Amino acid sequence: MFDNIKVAFEDKSDRDLSRAYLLFKTISNPIISKTLTAFVKIAMWLHLPINGVIKATVYKHFCGGTTIKNSQDTIDKLWESHIGTILDFSAEGKESESDFNRAMNETIASINKAKSENSIPFSVFKPTGLSRFSLLKKINNNIKLSEKEEIERKTFESRIENICKTASDNQVPVFIDAEESWIQNTIDIIAVRMMKKFNTKEVWVFNTLQLYRNDRVLYLEKLLTNARENNFLIGLKLVRGAYHEQEIERAKEKGYPCPVHTIKKNTDTDYNKALTLCIENIDIVSVCAGTHNEESSSLLINLLDKHKISKDDKRIYFSQLLGMSDHISYNAAKQGFNVAKYVPYGPVNDVIPYLTRRAKENTSIAGQMGRELNNIIAEKKRRKEV
Ligand SMILES: Cc1cc2nc3c(=O)[nH]c(=O)nc-3n(C[C@H](O)[C@H](O)[C@H](O)COP(=O)(O)OP(=O)(O)OC[C@H]3O[C@@H](n4cnc5c(N)ncnc54)[C@H](O)[C@@H]3O)c2cc1C
């Protein structure tokens, strides 16, 4: 379904391909990848002038630009292949009120841009971009807040409501990203409240489910019952989850039961179960499969076929990150399915945590060739042969 390598790299020049090859070859080596990541951290701390190198290499591959405006070329290029863009302001680790307002305004700006452009089907925000992590942790643990913290909590919630209302008013759906399990309850409660308020006739608010968590299929079943009983529609982005190591380490350190699967196959099974449940309840669910996994993406295609749902039904989207799994995005889009890529943008310094996660994700385990590198090598070989 996704194995047409020519289609996957259609809009990449030989030069793009060589740069991608060099990048993935470098980060696939665990020792080099770890050393480089540590070096970047130290260099940033010492204010060494390394932004230019990062911008020309890893940033160029995984990010759209430093601003929404600078990301236009990426948006246009993806749209030529019928792939939408989800503008993702990826500045992370910010802790001041002005940073939180900036992040809210960036999401609102992306909604305003999206309302008049078919090439941007969704907007997105990360809850930790809108509040202090430590405050969210306190709320999650039901710890009594000080008066000042209570004001902060209200401001956080009104930022989310402001984004969701703008999304609903402008008819541009918004994704709420999922984060660490020790703040996720707080996010889920607000997300469901937003769905009840805004997803009455159409779905404008999407929460994210991480299927590496061992309680999420049950959570989904309860959410479906809640939605049917209370007459609201559900929007869900399904992902496996990005904080696997941290989840296991923290549970061990604090001595509570591990909230995530530790066997990959169990995560895969739950992901596919959740996808199936969403499609079986498509009368009240809109779903975005945020995955680079071929088996889950193929399953979604088979489910659409089985339930006689049209390929371009607006309730169903495939989504991958920019610079990752182009074979899924480009082949699915070519076959007429709805596809959109997360296009991270923001100042180079602020996007480093995001880029570090991408480097880690593409580091080979036990010397295996990564999925991205394999595909790039296959395309380089194909081009040589023609
Ligand atoms: C469009 C999009 C949006 C995203 N949004 C979010 C988000 O909001 N929040 C978030 O946390 N992540 C998000 N992610 C990242 C996502 O959670 C995954 O980290 C990433 O996509 C890799 O998983 P995969 O489904 O592509 O497939 P695969 O590569 O098949 O799976 C890798 C994933 O499996 C899980 N895993 C790995 N080893 C084990 C093990 N031993 N036992 C159990 N499970 C294991 C981990 O979750 C790992 O990331 C998003 C990804 C995409 C494409």
The ligand as a MOL file (V3000), in Angstrom:
LIG
                    3D

  0  0  0     0  0            999 V3000
M  V30 BEGIN CTAB
M  V30 COUNTS 53 58 0 0 0
M  V30 BEGIN ATOM
M  V30 1 C 0.9820 13.3950 13.6370 0
M  V30 2 C 1.6030 12.9420 14.9160 0
M  V30 3 C 1.2380 13.5540 16.1100 0
M  V30 4 C 1.8080 13.1380 17.3070 0
M  V30 5 N 1.3780 13.6840 18.4930 0
M  V30 6 C 1.8260 13.1880 19.6640 0
M  V30 7 C 1.2920 13.6270 20.9080 0
M  V30 8 O 0.4350 14.5070 20.9630 0
M  V30 9 N 1.7820 13.0700 22.0500 0
M  V30 10 C 2.7370 12.0760 22.0400 0
M  V30 11 O 3.1050 11.5690 23.1060 0
M  V30 12 N 3.2600 11.6650 20.8710 0
M  V30 13 C 2.8350 12.1780 19.6970 0
M  V30 14 N 3.3510 11.6980 18.5200 0
M  V30 15 C 4.5160 10.7730 18.5290 0
M  V30 16 C 4.0590 9.3320 18.6560 0
M  V30 17 O 3.5180 9.1620 19.9570 0
M  V30 18 C 5.1710 8.2990 18.4810 0
M  V30 19 O 6.2350 8.5780 19.3320 0
M  V30 20 C 5.7510 8.1790 17.1100 0
M  V30 21 O 4.8340 8.4900 16.1270 0
M  V30 22 C 6.2520 6.7440 16.8990 0
M  V30 23 O 5.1950 5.7980 16.9470 0
M  V30 24 P 4.5070 5.1930 15.6360 0
M  V30 25 O 3.0560 4.9940 15.8540 0
M  V30 26 O 4.8720 6.0530 14.5150 0
M  V30 27 O 5.0440 3.7280 15.4030 0
M  V30 28 P 6.1840 2.7470 15.7960 0
M  V30 29 O 7.4730 3.2750 15.3020 0
M  V30 30 O 5.7390 1.4200 15.3460 0
M  V30 31 O 6.2160 2.6970 17.3710 0
M  V30 32 C 7.1500 3.3310 18.1790 0
M  V30 33 C 6.4160 3.6270 19.4630 0
M  V30 34 O 6.0210 2.4070 20.1220 0
M  V30 35 C 6.0810 2.5530 21.5150 0
M  V30 36 N 7.0610 1.5930 22.0550 0
M  V30 37 C 8.3800 1.4800 21.7180 0
M  V30 38 N 8.9760 0.4870 22.4080 0
M  V30 39 C 8.0060 -0.0590 23.2040 0
M  V30 40 C 8.0070 -1.1220 24.1470 0
M  V30 41 N 9.1010 -1.8220 24.4500 0
M  V30 42 N 6.8410 -1.4160 24.7590 0
M  V30 43 C 5.7090 -0.7310 24.4890 0
M  V30 44 N 5.6590 0.2890 23.6100 0
M  V30 45 C 6.7850 0.6250 22.9650 0
M  V30 46 C 6.5190 3.9930 21.7750 0
M  V30 47 O 5.3490 4.7530 21.9380 0
M  V30 48 C 7.2390 4.3820 20.4980 0
M  V30 49 O 7.2090 5.7700 20.2530 0
M  V30 50 C 2.7910 12.1020 17.3140 0
M  V30 51 C 3.1570 11.5020 16.1140 0
M  V30 52 C 2.5780 11.9020 14.9280 0
M  V30 53 C 2.9860 11.2190 13.6700 0
M  V30 END ATOM
M  V30 BEGIN BOND
M  V30 1 1 1 2
M  V30 2 1 2 3
M  V30 3 2 2 52
M  V30 4 2 3 4
M  V30 5 1 4 5
M  V30 6 1 4 50
M  V30 7 2 5 6
M  V30 8 1 6 7
M  V30 9 1 6 13
M  V30 10 2 7 8
M  V30 11 1 7 9
M  V30 12 1 9 10
M  V30 13 2 10 11
M  V30 14 1 10 12
M  V30 15 2 12 13
M  V30 16 1 13 14
M  V30 17 1 14 15
M  V30 18 1 14 50
M  V30 19 1 15 16
M  V30 20 1 16 17
M  V30 21 1 16 18
M  V30 22 1 18 19
M  V30 23 1 18 20
M  V30 24 1 20 21
M  V30 25 1 20 22
M  V30 26 1 22 23
M  V30 27 1 23 24
M  V30 28 2 24 25
M  V30 29 1 24 26
M  V30 30 1 24 27
M  V30 31 1 27 28
M  V30 32 2 28 29
M  V30 33 1 28 30
M  V30 34 1 28 31
M  V30 35 1 31 32
M  V30 36 1 32 33
M  V30 37 1 33 34
M  V30 38 1 33 48
M  V30 39 1 34 35
M  V30 40 1 35 36
M  V30 41 1 35 46
M  V30 42 1 36 37
M  V30 43 1 36 45
M  V30 44 2 37 38
M  V30 45 1 38 39
M  V30 46 1 39 40
M  V30 47 2 39 45
M  V30 48 1 40 41
M  V30 49 2 40 42
M  V30 50 1 42 43
M  V30 51 2 43 44
M  V30 52 1 44 45
M  V30 53 1 46 47
M  V30 54 1 46 48
M  V30 55 1 48 49
M  V30 56 2 50 51
M  V30 57 1 51 52
M  V30 58 1 52 53
M  V30 END BOND
M  V30 END CTAB
M  END
